[in-house]
C-alpha cells in the first residue's frame, strides 16, 4: 500500500503540496488528475524518494520513505517501476540496453541470456516487436519512446508502477492505444499503480479510483462513477473543461 499523510512541499515561496492525504490500496489503479503545474509529478517523486516532504509522511509497504537510508531506499526502489513522461531514455544506448537498466537484480542484469529473454518479454508486453531492441532511441517515434520507457519500468517485475502523464503529447488515437496498454499491463502483471494525468476520459478507462489534486490538496476521490456524480464545483469545472477540449480535438 502507498499512503501519504499530510504531505507538504514548497519550492521557495511556491507551495506545491499543502497537506496531501492520499492512499493507494494494494492491487488498485488510481488516476491522479489535475491541470498541468498542480504538483502531480511532484507527488509521484515523493513516493519513490526523489523528493522528501517538508512535513508529513510518505509510506510504502509501511516504510517511511524519507527516513530510509541509502541501501534501504535502493531496496524499495527495486519494487517500484517509474515510467517518465517523455520516456527518459539514454540516447547513447540501444533500446535493449535501456530496458536492461530496469532489471534490478544485479546477477540477472549480468546474465546476457536472461536479459535477452526479459527484454523480449517486456517489448511484447508493450506491444512492440522484438527487433526494436536493436534500435537507438533517436529512431523511435514519441509513442514508441514512451512504450520503451514503460518496458524499462516493468523489466524488474515491480510491485508498484508509477506513470507520469503516459498519454501527454500523443494524438487521440495513440492516447487510446496507450490507455489500452495500461489496462493490459494491469491485467497481466497485477501491479498497484498510480497514473498521473490530465486526461479524464483515459483515466476513467484505466483506473479503479480517481483523485483530483487542486491547490495542493486532494479535492475529491472516488470511483469513476462517484467522481462523475460529484457535486463539488471544482470537480464539475474540471470535468467540463476536459470534455470541452475533447470536443475541439480532430
C-alpha positions in Angstrom: 0.0 0.0 0.0 1.0 3.6 -0.7 0.0 6.3 1.7 0.7 10.0 2.0 -0.2 11.7 5.3 -0.4 15.4 5.5 2.4 15.9 3.0 3.6 19.4 2.4 6.2 20.6 -0.1 7.2 24.1 -1.3 9.9 25.4 -3.6 10.8 28.9 -2.4 7.6 30.7 -1.9 5.6 28.4 -4.1 3.5 25.9 -2.2 3.1 22.8 -4.3 1.6 20.3 -1.9 -0.3 21.7 1.0 -1.3 18.8 3.3 -1.9 15.9 0.9 -3.6 12.8 2.2 -3.6 10.1 -0.5 -4.0 6.3 -0.3 -3.5 3.6 -2.9 -4.7 0.2 -1.8 -2.8 -2.9 -2.9 -3.9 -4.1 -6.3 -5.7 -0.9 -7.2 -5.0 1.6 -10.1 -5.6 5.2 -9.0 -5.6 8.0 -11.5 -4.3 11.3 -10.1 -5.9 14.2 -12.1 -5.3 17.9 -12.2 -4.2 20.6 -14.6 -0.6 21.0 -15.5 1.6 22.5 -12.8 -0.6 21.4 -9.9 2.1 19.1 -8.4 1.1 15.7 -9.6 4.6 14.7 -10.7 6.0 16.2 -7.5 3.7 13.8 -5.6 5.0 10.8 -7.6 8.6 11.8 -6.9 7.8 11.7 -3.2 6.6 8.1 -3.5 9.9 6.9 -5.0 12.0 9.1 -2.8 13.4 11.5 -5.4 11.9 14.3 -3.2 11.4 14.5 0.5 8.4 16.3 2.1 8.9 19.4 4.1 6.4 17.9 6.6 4.1 14.9 6.7 4.9 11.3 5.8 5.1 9.0 2.8 4.7 5.3 3.5 5.2 2.4 1.0 4.6 -1.0 2.4 4.6 0.6 5.9 8.1 2.0 5.4 8.6 5.8 5.8 10.3 6.6 2.6 12.1 9.8 3.8 13.6 8.0 6.8 15.2 5.2 4.8 19.0 5.0 4.5 20.6 4.7 1.1 20.6 0.9 1.0 17.0 0.6 2.2 15.8 3.2 -0.3 17.5 1.3 -3.1 15.8 -1.8 -2.0 12.4 -0.1 -2.0 13.0 1.3 -5.5 13.5 -2.2 -6.8 9.8 -2.7 -6.0 8.7 0.4 -7.9 8.7 1.0 -11.6 8.6 4.6 -12.8 7.5 5.5 -16.3 8.7 9.0 -17.0 6.6 11.4 -19.1 9.0 11.5 -22.1 10.4 8.0 -21.7 13.7 9.5 -20.4 15.7 7.1 -22.5 19.5 7.2 -22.7 20.1 8.3 -26.3 23.6 6.8 -26.4 22.3 3.3 -25.5 20.2 0.9 -27.6 16.6 0.1 -26.7 18.0 -3.3 -25.4 20.4 -1.6 -23.0 17.8 1.0 -21.9 15.4 -1.8 -20.9 18.2 -3.9 -19.4 18.8 -1.0 -17.0 15.4 -1.7 -15.5 16.4 -5.2 -14.4 17.0 -4.6 -10.7 18.6 -7.9 -9.7 22.4 -7.5 -10.4 23.0 -11.1 -11.1 20.2 -11.2 -13.6 21.3 -8.0 -15.2 24.7 -9.5 -15.9 23.2 -12.7 -17.4 23.0 -11.8 -21.1 20.7 -14.7 -22.0 18.3 -13.8 -19.2 18.4 -10.1 -20.3 17.6 -11.0 -23.9 14.6 -13.1 -22.8 13.4 -10.4 -20.4 13.8 -7.5 -22.9 11.9 -9.5 -25.5 9.1 -10.2 -23.0 8.9 -6.6 -21.9 8.7 -5.4 -25.5 5.9 -7.9 -26.1 4.0 -6.6 -23.1 4.1 -3.0 -24.5 3.2 -4.3 -28.0 6.5 -3.7 -29.7 8.3 -6.2 -31.9 11.4 -7.9 -30.6 13.6 -6.4 -33.3 13.0 -2.9 -31.8 15.6 -3.9 -29.2 18.5 -3.2 -31.6 17.3 0.4 -32.4 18.6 3.6 -30.9 16.1 6.0 -29.2 16.5 8.6 -32.0 15.0 6.0 -34.4 11.8 5.8 -32.3 8.6 7.8 -32.6 7.4 9.7 -29.4 4.8 7.0 -28.7 7.4 4.2 -29.1 9.8 6.0 -26.7 7.0 6.1 -24.1 6.4 2.4 -24.6 10.1 1.6 -24.2 10.1 3.7 -21.1 7.3 1.6 -19.7 9.1 -1.6 -20.8 12.1 -0.5 -18.7 9.8 0.3 -15.8 8.4 -3.2 -15.8 11.7 -5.0 -16.5 12.4 -5.6 -12.8 9.0 -7.1 -12.2 7.9 -4.3 -9.8 5.1 -4.5 -7.3 4.2 -0.8 -8.0 4.0 1.1 -11.2 4.0 4.9 -11.4 3.1 6.5 -14.7 3.8 10.2 -15.2 1.5 11.6 -18.0 1.6 8.5 -20.2 -0.6 10.0 -22.9 0.9 13.5 -22.8 1.9 14.7 -26.3 0.1 11.8 -28.1 -2.7 12.3 -30.6 -6.2 10.9 -29.6 -5.7 7.6 -31.4 -2.3 6.9 -29.9 -3.5 8.1 -26.5 -6.3 5.5 -26.7 -3.7 2.8 -27.6 -1.7 3.8 -24.6 -4.7 3.6 -22.3 -5.4 0.1 -23.6 -1.7 -0.9 -23.0 -2.0 0.3 -19.4 -5.2 -1.8 -18.9 -3.5 -4.9 -20.4 -0.4 -4.4 -18.1 -2.6 -4.3 -15.1 -4.4 -7.5 -16.0 -1.1 -9.3 -16.8 1.1 -8.0 -14.1 -1.3 -7.4 -11.2 0.6 -4.3 -10.1 -0.5 -1.5 -7.8 -0.4 1.6 -9.9 -0.7 5.4 -9.9 -1.4 7.1 -13.2 -0.7 10.9 -13.2 -2.8 12.5 -15.9 -4.9 15.5 -17.0 -7.0 13.2 -19.3 -10.3 12.4 -17.7 -11.6 10.1 -20.4 -8.5 7.9 -20.4 -8.3 7.9 -16.6 -11.9 6.7 -16.3 -11.0 3.8 -18.6 -7.9 2.6 -16.7 -8.5 3.5 -13.1 -10.4 1.9 -10.2 -10.4 5.2 -8.3 -9.9 8.8 -9.4 -8.3 11.6 -7.3 -8.2 15.3 -8.1 -5.3 17.4 -6.9 -6.4 21.0 -6.6 -4.4 23.9 -4.9 -2.0 21.5 -3.2 -4.6 19.1 -1.7 -6.7 16.1 -2.8 -10.0 17.8 -3.5 -12.1 14.7 -4.4 -11.5 10.9 -4.6 -13.8 8.0 -5.6 -14.7 5.6 -8.3 -15.1 6.9 -11.8 -18.9 6.8 -11.3 -18.7 8.7 -8.0 -16.3 11.2 -9.5 -18.7 11.9 -12.4 -21.6 12.3 -10.0 -19.7 14.6 -7.6 -21.5 17.9 -6.8 -18.2 19.7 -6.0 -18.0 22.8 -8.2 -14.2 22.4 -8.7 -14.7 18.8 -9.9 -17.5 19.7 -12.2 -15.5 22.6 -13.7 -12.5 20.3 -14.3 -14.8 17.7 -16.0 -16.4 20.3 -18.2 -13.1 21.8 -19.2 -11.8 18.3 -20.2 -14.8 17.5 -22.3 -14.7 20.9 -24.0 -11.1 20.3 -25.0 -12.1 16.8 -26.3 -14.8 18.3 -28.4 -12.3 20.5 -30.2 -9.9 17.6 -31.0 -9.9 16.4 -34.6 
